Amino acid sequence: MTLITSLTLGTIAFAQKFTPTSDPQFDSLILKAYELRFVNWDSAMTLINQAQSFPQRNSLQDAMIANQLASLYYIKGDYPQSLRFYSEAIELLETSPDLPQEALALNGRGLIYLSQDEFQKAADIFEKCIQINLEIGDTGRVAASYFNRGIAFDELKKYDLALESLQKVIEISENLPDLQIRFMSYNRQAQINLEQGNLEEAKRLFNKSLSENPNPNNWEKTFGNTGLGLIAMEENNPQQALQFGLKAYESAKLVNAFWDKERATRLTSEAYERLGLYREALEFARLNKTYSDSLYNQDKNAEVSYLQLQLAEADNAVLEQEKQLSEQAARFSQKTALGLGILVLIMVVALLLYRKIAKEKESLNQQLLSKQAEILEQNQTLTRIDEEKNKLFSILTHDLKAPINSIKQMLELQNSDLLNEDEKAHVDKLLLKQVKSTDQMMDELLHWSMAQMKGITTQRVALKLDQSIKEVITQNEFAADKKGIRLDYIPAPQDLNILADKTQLKIILQNCVQNAIKFSYQKSTIEIRTEIQDQKILIKVKDQGVGMPPEKINEILQNKTLVSSSKGTIQEKGTGLGLMLVKQFLERNQGSLLINSEEGVGTEMTLVFEKAPNESRKISF
């Protein structure tokens, strides 16, 4: 839902139609808070709190405070609080009528209707606001009401009526001392043109709003810069879009509204991704997810509060109806039989009305329960996604640790005085090869992690198994050479196409080979063999190492959590995460794990995958 920022209006225009109370100091606090609400939200709230501390306030003063609090919470994006205070102001004005405050409260209720997607109701309310403000001669508020009506028509896809209302605002603002609403109208006209695909006109209007405005507020800056950034993305200019996105985000942080932050971070993340800067794109994608989650919960809470308000209004309607019935019964108790007959008729009608209202209340209760269940389900989904993200970071850390350690060890070896020139040259070649292999693996893991931000998913495709195994062997050559271990790859006679997720397959193979190196004796051989049996592809990793007892094998195969880790043959440490990832990713790829081991002799781990049907799958390299 688009955040409506149509509360703004010049302080001078507001003061001209402001109804003074009996306390000039109180009036000064209200006017100053109104002036600061877009510039410094906290200061405006402090002034309203001071106004609340005044003793012996009347109903009109309480209504003024309620209207200002509603306005502040609306600007902050807290629609439930805003709705409660606007409703309170309307109730207070029933005992102390004041047309300017009534127009302000009605305008706020209209904005809440906009936030709940009841656009036609909102348009009708803003039409009432136009008539009230014309009656009291408040030109500034007439312009604001036309602006709000233009937004309602925009959401109803009545673009011609929306542009007509916004143009009316621009014409009226020529005679206003505060021109801020004119530049807001340029922004909204630009947004409508952007939605219709009129990019040049949209760009002209966004630039007009930013360049001609002598003192743009933070909302206008973030809205205009985000709009220009979206146009730059449409024009395939991600570098320019990034500049606008970063400007918009800086302004959005000052506005402190989730909608503006979500919109600016989404633009910036997409621009970084289009430029190939995936780390920065990932950082802003995380920020965007946080703001979009907060915005979602905020919208759901607003919907629940709106339903609760409707329930309260239904209860009030019932109480009012009962009060009317009581008064009617008292009046007719002394009448003739004719009067009694009329009373019975009224009671029958009232009963029917009561039943109707009760049914509406029951329906609203059901809607409220449904919304609460939806929010609970969303919270559970968010918890699951957070858990999946934590697992993603563990995978990235675990799989990058081994190659980075290998690079570290080679650099330490180079800096020592233990190598001759030929050996140094050999280490240089190994180092370059390891860096290239690690860089490729990092790119693959980053691309994969970006695709998994909403939870880890498995996309099985047909893969050339031979290439994946050779890449994993290359990434682990130095670790094997360090222990004098030979990695012996014995492929099947024919090319094998395996059905698996590309990144998850590499993580499985990487962890199996690293595990074999860790527990192999020095100067031994690790055999990696591929076979095909009954439409199943078998990958066997066999080492000549310490082996495992039967209880350890059972622990690995039965546990669904971390397996207790043992030290390697040269005291290498581990976390137990690798084997857990092997098992979990095998299950996700509909594969299985077999272990055959003998203590003191070695271990053979067999990975079982489905064979890819050649005629229906595209081979991925």
Phi, psi and omega per residue, in radians:
M1 nan 2.244 -3.141
T2 -1.161 2.287 3.111
L3 -1.238 2.211 -3.111
I4 -1.595 2.094 -3.113
T5 -2.009 0.858 -3.053
S6 -1.806 0.376 3.078
L7 -1.426 -0.327 -2.974
T8 -1.178 2.509 3.129
L9 -2.869 2.520 -3.095
G10 -1.042 2.474 -3.107
T11 -1.148 -0.614 -3.135
I12 -1.095 -0.800 3.134
A13 -1.101 -0.676 3.122
F14 -1.112 -0.759 -3.099
A15 -1.154 -0.546 -3.118
Q16 -1.081 -0.609 -3.091
K17 -1.875 0.240 3.136
F18 -1.340 2.245 3.125
T19 -1.458 1.933 -3.114
P20 -1.136 2.559 3.046
T21 -1.761 -2.994 -3.116
S22 -1.388 -0.039 -3.073
D23 -2.188 1.773 -3.126
P24 -1.042 -0.586 -3.140
Q25 -1.151 -0.702 3.082
F26 -1.083 -0.788 -3.126
D27 -1.077 -0.670 3.139
S28 -1.102 -0.689 3.122
L29 -1.123 -0.740 -3.137
I30 -1.099 -0.809 -3.119
L31 -1.138 -0.712 -3.137
K32 -1.172 -0.702 3.102
A33 -1.090 -0.710 3.126
Y34 -1.086 -0.679 -3.140
E35 -1.160 -0.599 -3.027
L36 -1.607 -0.113 -2.925
R37 -1.069 -0.599 3.079
F38 -1.567 -0.402 -3.074
V39 -1.483 -0.815 -3.100
N40 -2.534 1.628 -3.057
W41 -1.029 -0.767 -3.088
D42 -1.109 -0.720 3.129
S43 -1.138 -0.698 3.114
A44 -1.085 -0.725 3.135
M45 -1.146 -0.658 3.108
T46 -1.075 -0.727 3.133
L47 -1.129 -0.696 3.122
I48 -1.159 -0.678 3.081
N49 -1.073 -0.633 3.077
Q50 -1.145 -0.709 3.112
A51 -1.091 -0.629 3.132
Q52 -1.163 -0.404 -3.106
S53 -1.380 -0.127 3.136
F54 -1.187 2.304 3.136
P55 -1.383 2.751 3.027
Q56 0.953 0.858 3.073
R57 -1.324 2.627 3.052
N58 -1.659 3.096 -3.063
S59 -1.118 -0.634 3.139
L60 -1.139 -0.736 3.109
Q61 -1.114 -0.714 3.087
D62 -1.103 -0.641 3.111
A63 -1.147 -0.703 3.096
M64 -1.063 -0.792 3.116
I65 -1.065 -0.782 -3.131
A66 -1.073 -0.726 3.120
N67 -1.102 -0.733 -3.132
Q68 -1.199 -0.686 3.082
L69 -1.113 -0.743 3.110
A70 -1.053 -0.741 3.128
S71 -1.097 -0.770 -3.132
L72 -1.114 -0.783 -3.140
Y73 -1.194 -0.521 3.079
Y74 -1.159 -0.781 3.124
I75 -1.049 -0.664 3.141
K76 -1.264 -0.285 -3.122
G77 1.642 0.145 3.130
D78 -1.621 1.417 -3.047
Y79 -1.144 -0.644 3.118
P80 -1.043 -0.811 3.109
Q81 -1.107 -0.744 3.128
S82 -1.032 -0.776 -3.131
L83 -1.066 -0.737 -3.129
R84 -1.090 -0.732 -3.094
F85 -1.289 -0.621 3.064
Y86 -1.120 -0.685 3.105
S87 -1.128 -0.692 3.108
E88 -1.096 -0.721 3.136
A89 -1.093 -0.733 -3.141
I90 -1.099 -0.712 3.106
E91 -1.119 -0.748 -3.127
L92 -1.141 -0.609 -3.110
L93 -1.273 -0.219 3.051
E94 -1.170 -0.532 3.128
T95 -1.651 -0.396 3.118
S96 -2.316 1.378 -3.066
P97 -1.054 2.415 3.085
D98 -2.725 1.962 -3.026
L99 -1.057 -0.778 3.124
P100 -1.051 -0.746 3.131
Q101 -1.223 -0.602 3.091
E102 -1.109 -0.751 3.112
A103 -1.092 -0.689 3.134
L104 -1.126 -0.756 -3.130
A105 -1.184 -0.737 3.105
L106 -1.094 -0.729 3.105
N107 -1.006 -0.750 3.116
G108 -1.096 -0.753 3.099
R109 -1.083 -0.639 3.089
G110 -1.088 -0.697 3.110
L111 -1.123 -0.634 3.101
I112 -1.153 -0.698 3.057
Y113 -1.013 -0.698 3.088
L114 -1.054 -0.748 -3.110
S115 -1.168 -0.365 3.133
Q116 -1.778 0.260 3.069
D117 1.152 0.353 3.061
E118 -1.696 1.234 -2.919
F119 -1.231 -0.616 -3.135
Q120 -1.190 -0.721 3.061
K121 -1.037 -0.729 -3.138
A122 -1.088 -0.777 3.140
A123 -1.057 -0.694 3.131
D124 -1.130 -0.735 3.130
I125 -1.119 -0.737 -3.119
F126 -1.163 -0.504 3.046
E127 -1.133 -0.692 3.066
K128 -1.099 -0.724 3.120
C129 -1.070 -0.681 3.112
I130 -1.044 -0.789 -3.101
Q131 -1.147 -0.737 3.129
I132 -1.102 -0.790 -3.104
N133 -1.197 -0.564 3.017
L134 -1.130 -0.667 -3.130
E135 -1.115 -0.718 -3.105
I136 -1.580 -0.012 3.074
G137 1.287 0.497 -3.125
D138 -1.647 1.576 -3.075
T139 -1.078 -0.682 -3.133
G140 -1.072 -0.740 -3.136
R141 -1.305 -0.492 3.013
V142 -1.041 -0.790 3.128
A143 -1.075 -0.759 -3.137
A144 -1.088 -0.686 -3.132
S145 -1.189 -0.682 3.057
Y146 -1.095 -0.680 3.117
F147 -1.055 -0.830 -3.132
N148 -1.110 -0.701 3.120
R149 -1.119 -0.627 3.093
G150 -1.076 -0.671 3.116
I151 -1.162 -0.727 3.127
A152 -1.064 -0.760 3.120
F153 -1.144 -0.618 3.080
D154 -1.047 -0.821 -3.132
E155 -1.162 -0.487 3.088
L156 -1.419 0.044 -3.114
K157 1.155 0.331 3.055
K158 -1.618 1.285 -2.949
Y159 -1.148 -0.652 3.141
D160 -1.105 -0.761 3.114
L161 -1.156 -0.639 3.124
A162 -1.117 -0.843 3.133
L163 -1.115 -0.614 3.112
E164 -1.114 -0.772 3.127
S165 -1.121 -0.749 -3.136
L166 -1.169 -0.620 3.074
Q167 -1.148 -0.610 3.075
K168 -1.069 -0.698 3.102
V169 -1.063 -0.788 -3.113
I170 -1.081 -0.704 3.123
E171 -1.149 -0.769 -3.135
I172 -1.137 -0.666 -3.046
S173 -1.169 -0.230 3.082
E174 -1.040 -0.501 -3.088
N175 -1.773 0.168 -3.124
L176 -1.734 2.488 3.096
P177 -1.227 -0.478 3.128
D178 -1.854 1.989 -3.034
L179 -1.632 0.154 -3.032
Q180 -1.015 -0.702 -3.077
I181 -1.162 -0.440 3.096
R182 -1.134 -0.779 -3.103
F183 -1.246 -0.515 3.003
M184 -1.105 -0.667 3.133
S185 -1.166 -0.685 3.054
Y186 -1.012 -0.764 3.134
N187 -1.040 -0.800 -3.105
R188 -1.198 -0.679 3.062
Q189 -1.077 -0.690 3.105
A190 -1.089 -0.733 -3.127
Q191 -1.106 -0.724 3.122
I192 -1.089 -0.781 3.113
N193 -1.107 -0.633 3.084
L194 -1.115 -0.753 3.117
E195 -1.093 -0.537 -3.135
Q196 -1.542 -0.053 3.117
G197 1.519 0.168 3.116
N198 -1.516 1.352 -2.959
L199 -1.155 -0.736 -3.097
E200 -1.131 -0.757 3.120
E201 -1.156 -0.691 3.103
A202 -1.081 -0.773 -3.137
K203 -1.099 -0.736 3.138
R204 -1.041 -0.757 -3.080
L205 -1.266 -0.698 3.084
F206 -1.068 -0.790 3.131
N207 -1.131 -0.658 3.119
K208 -1.083 -0.725 3.141
S209 -1.112 -0.664 -3.085
L210 -1.463 -0.658 -3.019
S211 -1.462 -0.598 -3.074
E212 -1.549 -0.253 -3.119
N213 -1.382 2.031 -3.103
P214 -1.195 -0.412 -3.087
N215 -2.563 1.211 -3.111
P216 -1.181 2.451 3.085
N217 -1.459 3.037 -3.044
N218 -1.123 -0.618 3.123
W219 -1.102 -0.767 -3.132
E220 -1.098 -0.626 3.120
K221 -1.150 -0.844 -3.088
T222 -1.208 -0.654 -3.140
F223 -1.162 -0.824 -3.104
G224 -1.160 -0.794 -3.128
N225 -1.163 -0.641 3.078
T226 -1.122 -0.740 3.113
G227 -1.056 -0.789 3.115
L228 -1.128 -0.600 3.087
G229 -1.145 -0.711 3.107
L230 -1.118 -0.666 3.097
I231 -1.139 -0.729 3.118
A232 -1.069 -0.660 3.088
M233 -1.131 -0.723 3.102
E234 -1.099 -0.554 -3.141
E235 -1.544 0.175 3.107
N236 1.040 0.796 3.085
N237 -2.204 1.289 -3.055
P238 -1.141 -0.498 3.138
Q239 -1.128 -0.776 3.096
Q240 -1.180 -0.675 3.109
A241 -1.063 -0.668 3.117
L242 -1.097 -0.745 3.131
Q243 -1.063 -0.798 3.118
F244 -1.132 -0.695 -3.110
G245 -1.091 -0.749 3.131
L246 -1.147 -0.691 3.070
K247 -1.079 -0.784 -3.112
A248 -1.081 -0.693 -3.102
Y249 -1.180 -0.679 3.110
E250 -1.075 -0.734 3.106
S251 -1.208 -0.661 -3.105
A252 -1.102 -0.623 3.120
K253 -1.120 -0.540 3.111
L254 -1.346 -0.575 3.080
V255 -1.177 -0.589 3.105
N256 1.115 0.725 3.088
A257 -2.135 2.297 -3.048
F258 -1.057 -0.651 -3.050
W259 -1.088 -0.793 3.141
D260 -1.136 -0.715 3.137
K261 -1.141 -0.747 -3.118
E262 -1.097 -0.752 -3.100
R263 -1.158 -0.750 -3.106
A264 -1.229 -0.715 -3.122
T265 -1.231 -0.593 3.094
R266 -1.113 -0.777 3.092
L267 -1.056 -0.806 -3.084
T268 -1.139 -0.733 3.126
S269 -1.080 -0.770 -3.132
E270 -1.146 -0.638 3.122
A271 -1.161 -0.791 3.100
Y272 -1.041 -0.758 -3.121
E273 -1.128 -0.714 3.118
R274 -1.104 -0.539 3.127
L275 -1.462 -0.073 3.139
G276 1.451 0.201 3.121
L277 -1.641 1.426 -2.932
Y278 -1.276 -0.583 3.123
R279 -1.091 -0.835 3.120
E280 -1.115 -0.679 3.109
A281 -1.077 -0.700 3.128
L282 -1.135 -0.706 3.135
E283 -1.065 -0.814 -3.131
F284 -1.298 -0.463 3.056
A285 -1.130 -0.680 3.082
R286 -1.119 -0.764 3.099
L287 -1.055 -0.758 -3.129
N288 -1.099 -0.675 3.123
K289 -1.119 -0.698 3.111
T290 -1.077 -0.815 -3.105
Y291 -1.217 -0.663 -3.140
S292 -1.178 -0.637 3.071
D293 -1.118 -0.775 3.131
S294 -1.106 -0.697 3.135
L295 -1.151 -0.673 3.119
Y296 -1.109 -0.835 3.123
N297 -1.097 -0.664 3.121
Q298 -1.091 -0.773 3.132
D299 -1.128 -0.700 3.128
K300 -1.151 -0.719 3.099
N301 -1.098 -0.662 3.110
A302 -1.118 -0.685 3.118
E303 -1.126 -0.725 3.127
V304 -1.126 -0.766 3.131
S305 -1.105 -0.644 3.122
Y306 -1.132 -0.724 3.082
L307 -1.142 -0.691 3.111
Q308 -1.099 -0.669 3.092
L309 -1.109 -0.723 3.126
Q310 -1.120 -0.651 3.073
L311 -1.097 -0.741 3.134
A312 -1.106 -0.705 3.114
E313 -1.144 -0.624 3.087
A314 -1.141 -0.726 3.087
D315 -1.081 -0.720 3.126
N316 -1.122 -0.655 3.115
A317 -1.110 -0.691 3.105
V318 -1.114 -0.795 3.140
L319 -1.107 -0.694 3.123
E320 -1.136 -0.689 3.125
Q321 -1.134 -0.729 3.122
E322 -1.130 -0.650 3.112
K323 -1.122 -0.743 3.121
Q324 -1.118 -0.696 3.122
L325 -1.090 -0.717 -3.137
S326 -1.108 -0.754 3.133
E327 -1.143 -0.711 3.126
Q328 -1.137 -0.679 3.126
A329 -1.113 -0.690 3.127
A330 -1.118 -0.712 -3.111
R331 -1.204 -0.630 -3.046
F332 -1.587 -0.105 -3.115
S333 -1.109 -0.464 -3.102
Q334 -1.735 0.093 -3.121
K335 -1.501 3.095 3.141
T336 -1.361 -3.123 3.127
A337 -0.999 -0.573 3.100
L338 -1.096 -0.726 3.109
G339 -1.101 -0.688 3.109
L340 -1.112 -0.675 3.113
G341 -1.093 -0.728 3.109
I342 -1.100 -0.691 3.119
L343 -1.050 -0.764 3.121
V344 -1.062 -0.732 -3.137
L345 -1.082 -0.760 3.134
I346 -1.089 -0.721 -3.133
M347 -1.129 -0.654 3.110
V348 -1.103 -0.800 3.127
V349 -1.085 -0.744 3.130
A350 -1.092 -0.696 3.120
L351 -1.066 -0.750 3.114
L352 -1.090 -0.732 3.105
L353 -1.115 -0.726 3.129
Y354 -1.057 -0.767 3.130
R355 -1.100 -0.688 3.129
K356 -1.100 -0.804 -3.139
I357 -1.121 -0.690 3.131
A358 -1.087 -0.688 3.109
K359 -1.141 -0.716 3.117
E360 -1.103 -0.678 3.116
K361 -1.120 -0.745 3.127
E362 -1.085 -0.703 3.114
S363 -1.108 -0.728 3.115
L364 -1.133 -0.648 3.078
N365 -1.059 -0.750 3.121
Q366 -1.093 -0.720 3.106
Q367 -1.098 -0.707 3.133
L368 -1.089 -0.778 3.121
L369 -1.093 -0.682 3.139
S370 -1.126 -0.736 3.124
K371 -1.132 -0.716 3.132
Q372 -1.102 -0.694 3.109
A373 -1.137 -0.669 3.128
E374 -1.119 -0.728 3.117
I375 -1.121 -0.722 3.115
L376 -1.061 -0.773 3.131
E377 -1.103 -0.706 3.121
Q378 -1.104 -0.725 3.121
N379 -1.090 -0.684 3.100
Q380 -1.123 -0.694 3.119
T381 -1.123 -0.733 3.123
L382 -1.096 -0.691 3.101
T383 -1.075 -0.763 3.129
R384 -1.096 -0.736 -3.130
I385 -1.123 -0.690 3.101
D386 -1.074 -0.718 3.106
E387 -1.105 -0.710 3.126
E388 -1.136 -0.658 3.111
K389 -1.118 -0.748 3.102
N390 -1.017 -0.710 3.112
K391 -1.127 -0.676 3.110
L392 -1.012 -0.822 -3.115
F393 -1.138 -0.624 3.091
S394 -1.111 -0.710 -3.138
I395 -1.123 -0.808 -3.135
L396 -1.039 -0.806 -3.120
T397 -1.107 -0.804 -3.067
H398 -1.138 -0.789 -3.032
D399 -1.342 -0.365 3.103
L400 -1.557 -0.284 -3.043
K401 -1.111 -0.828 -3.053
A402 -1.111 -0.892 3.138
P403 -1.122 -0.604 3.118
I404 -1.174 -0.692 3.059
N405 -1.054 -0.698 3.131
S406 -1.088 -0.763 3.112
I407 -1.097 -0.724 3.130
K408 -1.053 -0.799 -3.106
Q409 -1.130 -0.676 3.119
M410 -1.141 -0.703 3.114
L411 -1.130 -0.717 3.094
E412 -1.088 -0.689 3.124
L413 -1.141 -0.683 3.114
Q414 -1.110 -0.661 -3.093
N415 -1.366 -0.164 3.123
S416 -1.438 2.974 3.119
D417 -1.795 0.442 -3.017
L418 -1.662 -0.154 -3.018
L419 -1.920 2.512 2.970
N420 -1.500 -3.123 -3.047
E421 -1.124 -0.704 3.132
D422 -1.127 -0.727 -3.141
E423 -1.167 -0.667 3.094
K424 -1.099 -0.717 3.122
A425 -1.097 -0.704 3.119
H426 -1.118 -0.733 3.135
V427 -1.145 -0.633 3.091
D428 -1.029 -0.775 3.121
K429 -1.101 -0.765 3.120
L430 -1.087 -0.698 -3.120
L431 -1.113 -0.808 3.123
L432 -1.064 -0.750 3.136
K433 -1.100 -0.734 -3.135
Q434 -1.168 -0.703 3.134
V435 -1.104 -0.798 3.119
K436 -1.065 -0.758 -3.136
S437 -1.114 -0.744 -3.138
T438 -1.168 -0.686 3.113
D439 -1.072 -0.755 3.102
Q440 -1.085 -0.747 3.141
M441 -1.127 -0.695 3.115
M442 -1.084 -0.769 3.111
D443 -1.042 -0.770 -3.138
E444 -1.110 -0.764 -3.131
L445 -1.160 -0.673 3.133
L446 -1.165 -0.774 3.086
H447 -1.038 -0.768 -3.122
W448 -1.126 -0.773 -3.109
S449 -1.126 -0.624 3.084
M450 -1.073 -0.646 -3.127
A451 -1.322 -0.239 -3.068
Q452 -1.833 0.270 -3.021
M453 -1.093 -0.448 3.126
K454 -1.683 0.297 -3.141
G455 2.136 2.565 -3.099
I456 -1.220 2.215 3.102
T457 -2.159 2.718 3.141
T458 -2.024 2.143 3.116
Q459 -2.047 1.706 -3.098
R460 -1.387 2.202 3.067
V461 -2.332 2.940 3.103
A462 -1.356 2.208 -3.065
L463 -2.174 2.584 2.985
K464 -1.362 1.832 -3.045
L465 -1.103 -0.667 -3.062
D466 -1.012 -0.743 -3.103
Q467 -1.172 -0.735 -3.132
S468 -1.073 -0.746 -3.129
I469 -1.144 -0.725 -3.126
K470 -1.129 -0.656 3.113
E471 -1.134 -0.698 3.132
V472 -1.173 -0.709 3.109
I473 -1.061 -0.756 3.119
T474 -1.039 -0.724 -3.102
Q475 -1.191 -0.343 -3.067
N476 -1.990 0.148 -3.086
E477 -1.083 -0.758 -3.077
F478 -1.151 -0.750 3.136
A479 -1.043 -0.646 3.117
A480 -1.249 -0.761 -3.130
D481 -1.056 -0.616 -3.113
K482 -1.042 -0.588 3.132
K483 -1.716 0.118 -3.138
G484 1.242 0.462 -3.085
I485 -1.684 2.384 3.089
R486 -1.721 2.239 3.086
L487 -1.638 1.904 -3.035
D488 -1.839 1.918 -3.131
Y489 -1.725 2.104 -3.129
I490 -2.075 1.627 -3.096
P491 -1.336 2.788 3.049
A492 -1.142 2.762 -3.082
P493 -1.057 -0.604 -3.117
Q494 -1.859 2.774 3.072
D495 -1.147 2.370 -3.117
L496 -1.960 2.236 3.058
N497 -1.852 2.082 -3.039
I498 -1.834 2.566 3.126
L499 -1.729 1.832 -3.062
A500 -2.870 2.873 2.994
D501 -1.321 2.230 -2.991
K502 -1.030 -0.892 -3.090
T503 -1.194 -0.732 -3.129
Q504 -1.148 -0.611 3.073
L505 -1.069 -0.753 -3.136
K506 -1.151 -0.667 3.109
I507 -1.096 -0.724 3.113
I508 -1.083 -0.885 -3.108
L509 -1.121 -0.732 -3.124
Q510 -1.012 -0.810 -3.088
N511 -1.220 -0.633 3.117
C512 -1.156 -0.764 -3.134
V513 -1.186 -0.751 3.112
Q514 -1.069 -0.688 3.124
N515 -1.120 -0.712 3.139
A516 -1.128 -0.728 3.119
I517 -1.109 -0.734 -3.086
K518 -1.044 -0.754 -3.016
F519 -1.770 0.158 3.087
S520 -1.534 2.597 3.042
Y521 -1.274 2.730 3.110
Q522 -1.142 2.622 3.130
K523 1.009 0.682 3.081
S524 -1.999 -3.001 -3.098
T525 -2.209 2.400 2.990
I526 -1.937 2.163 -3.088
E527 -1.805 2.205 3.084
I528 -2.012 1.992 -3.009
R529 -2.175 2.491 3.047
T530 -2.053 2.472 -3.131
E531 -2.494 2.875 3.034
I532 -2.223 2.288 -3.141
Q533 -2.465 2.037 3.036
D534 0.883 0.979 3.112
Q535 1.107 0.246 3.057
K536 -2.015 2.469 3.101
I537 -1.824 2.245 -3.111
L538 -1.911 2.266 3.026
I539 -1.996 2.017 -3.072
K540 -1.917 2.193 3.094
V541 -2.009 1.896 -3.024
K542 -2.053 2.185 3.140
D543 -1.984 2.946 3.047
Q544 -2.010 1.355 -3.017
G545 -2.330 -2.626 -2.991
V546 -1.306 -0.380 -3.114
G547 1.268 -3.108 -3.105
M548 -2.429 2.556 3.020
P549 -1.335 2.846 -3.117
P550 -1.010 -0.648 -3.114
E551 -1.161 -0.546 3.098
K552 -1.227 -0.705 3.095
I553 -1.075 -0.755 3.133
N554 -1.091 -0.688 3.118
E555 -1.077 -0.743 -3.117
I556 -1.144 -0.775 -3.043
L557 -1.340 -0.504 -3.049
Q558 -1.630 -0.626 -3.072
N559 -1.248 2.506 3.075
K560 -1.872 0.117 3.129
T561 -2.096 -2.914 -3.126
L562 -1.061 2.422 3.099
V563 -1.646 2.441 3.127
S564 -1.053 2.318 -3.031
S565 -1.679 2.504 3.070
S566 -1.975 2.755 3.101
K567 -1.341 2.633 -3.129
G568 -1.371 -3.023 -3.053
T569 -1.233 -0.336 3.013
I570 -2.099 0.654 3.044
Q571 1.187 0.472 3.064
E572 -1.161 2.428 -3.139
K573 -1.692 2.756 3.092
G574 -2.582 3.092 -3.121
T575 -2.013 -0.275 -3.043
G576 1.526 -0.069 -3.109
L577 -1.238 -0.592 -3.053
G578 -1.009 -0.880 -3.123
L579 -1.169 -0.566 3.085
M580 -1.122 -0.727 3.099
L581 -1.124 -0.704 3.109
V582 -0.997 -0.852 -3.112
K583 -1.132 -0.825 -3.072
Q584 -1.141 -0.752 -3.130
F585 -1.262 -0.526 3.023
L586 -1.086 -0.788 3.117
E587 -1.068 -0.719 3.127
R588 -1.113 -0.507 3.140
N589 -1.703 0.262 3.107
Q590 1.027 0.626 3.096
G591 -1.910 -3.056 -3.129
S592 -2.587 2.874 -3.092
L593 -2.163 2.292 3.059
L594 -2.112 2.441 -3.133
I595 -2.245 2.225 3.050
N596 -2.196 2.086 -3.035
S597 -2.512 2.607 3.051
E598 -2.353 2.210 -3.078
E599 -1.076 2.327 3.131
G600 1.440 -0.171 -3.107
V601 -1.927 -0.831 -3.133
G602 2.572 3.134 -3.082
T603 -2.302 2.459 3.026
E604 -2.100 2.062 3.101
M605 -1.819 2.215 -3.117
T606 -1.953 2.127 3.105
L607 -1.775 2.183 -3.063
V608 -1.935 2.152 3.125
F609 -2.213 2.854 3.041
E610 -1.379 2.532 3.048
K611 -1.410 2.374 -3.119
A612 -1.322 2.304 3.045
P613 -1.205 2.076 -3.002
N614 -1.080 -0.577 -3.000
E615 -1.409 -0.274 -2.993
S616 -2.105 -0.013 -3.062
R617 -2.150 2.465 3.028
K618 -1.462 2.278 -3.109
I619 -1.356 2.277 3.105
S620 -1.829 2.361 -3.137
F621 -1.828 nan nan
